[in-house]
Amino acid sequence: MDAIALEWGGLLLRWVHIITGIAWIGSSFYFMHLDAALKSIPEISKGGEAWEVHGGGFYQVRKYLVAPDQLPAELMWHKWEAYSTWISGFFLLVWVYYLGSDLYLIDPAVRPLSPPVAAAIGIGSLVLGWFVYDALVKSPLAKNEVALAAVGFAFIMGMAWFFQQMFSGRGALIHTGALMGTIMSGNVFMNIIPNQKKVIADLIAGRVPNPDFGKQAKMRSTHNNYLTLPVLFLMISGHYPLTFTSPYAWVMVGFVLVAGALVRHFYNQRHAGRGNKWWAWAGATVAILAAIWVSMLSNPAGREWLKLKAERPVKAASTVSVPKEVDSIIASRCSMCHAAQPAWQGLATPPKGVVLETQAQIAHQKEAIRLFSVTTNAMPPNNITQMTPAERQTLGVWLASR
């Protein structure tokens, strides 16, 4: 496919995905807040009311836990935010990771997959993951929230480990996030909306709606709420190499899950009037610090960099000279993509606008080279140009002397 079409297609899909994601997350956070803020009133036996002020007006919001006595003439549904987010995200996954699998998904050092096989593993895992989660929620385990959360946590961790055995680190994290996003969208499409339709059908038929439908939908909506922040972290992780280059990136996923859940717990409790659980922020901070530690110290390149920095003190210099061997490494391993006119098929412009064709340009990007090719092994992506450990060490020695 034409490189310009690939780049613009990816941009537009990402734009749509962000817009729909904002709409979905915003409505999810709002309704969780609203549920927590409802106060009991005599007019509604099961449910409550909340008053809000926004944009110069006052809002009186009421919730009927099961259903009102009569169906209103107009009813607003909240479902397309979730559907559009998943659909745009899936096409973005195909566009970036499956069409560009050689750069972003398949790492021969991990597993030499063909593009069709890699795509089949990715898509099949998303489908299987939804059915496993759905079975857990429908099992007797769901009667114990703590037990269900523990098993669900272990399941996601196991899938993150599996993805890291199949794909590049970047591909593993994006598929872990896609799995959680699929679970969240599946909750809306397969349970929450169908249950609401059953309640409406009962009202139209003059039957008393089954309250279990609402309880099931609320439980899954709560799961979505606690998964939101970790999913967002994993969606942007591909832009930050320290997150995906560690051989233990799947462990980092666990710490991120804990941190995101604790932050949401703080706000859920606060909106419910149960006080400020500041310990949740302390726990989230510890979890993130643990994720940072795992990402850095479990990375062989990162340990080598720290060793070099300890052995070679930093020298202040206004001009950075580029040794011939460094220039040669950059030219043979990096410049085919990082050129004014990239030679690599599928690239219309140099990634992130970084050009490495002259010594001045190489010197100017020394910090980026340090992060992406010495502190981590993020570049070349999936080591597609086969940069050797010795070459990374040469770059590290040069950079450590600056």
Secondary structure, 3 states (H helix, E strand, C coil): CCHHHHHHHHHHHHHHHHHHHHHHHHHHHHHHHHHHHCEEECCEEEEEEEEEEECCEEEEEEEECCCCCCCCCCCCCCCHHHHHHHHHHHHHHHHHHHCCHHHHCCCCCCCCCCHHHHHHHHHHHHHHHHHHHHHHHHCHHHHCHHHHHHHHHHHHHHHHHHHHHHCCHHHHHHHHHHHHHHHHHHHHHHHHHHHHHHHHHHHHHCCCCCHHHHHHHHHHHHHHHHHHHHHHHHHHHHHCHHHHCCCCHHHHHHHHHHHHHHHHHHHHHHHCCCCCCHHHHHHHHHHHHHHHHHHHHCCHHHHHHHHHHHHCCCCCCCCCCCCHHHHHHHHHHCCCCCCCCCCCCCCCCCHHHCCCCCHHHHHHCHHHHHHHHHHCCCCCHHHCCCCCHHHHHHHHHHHHCC
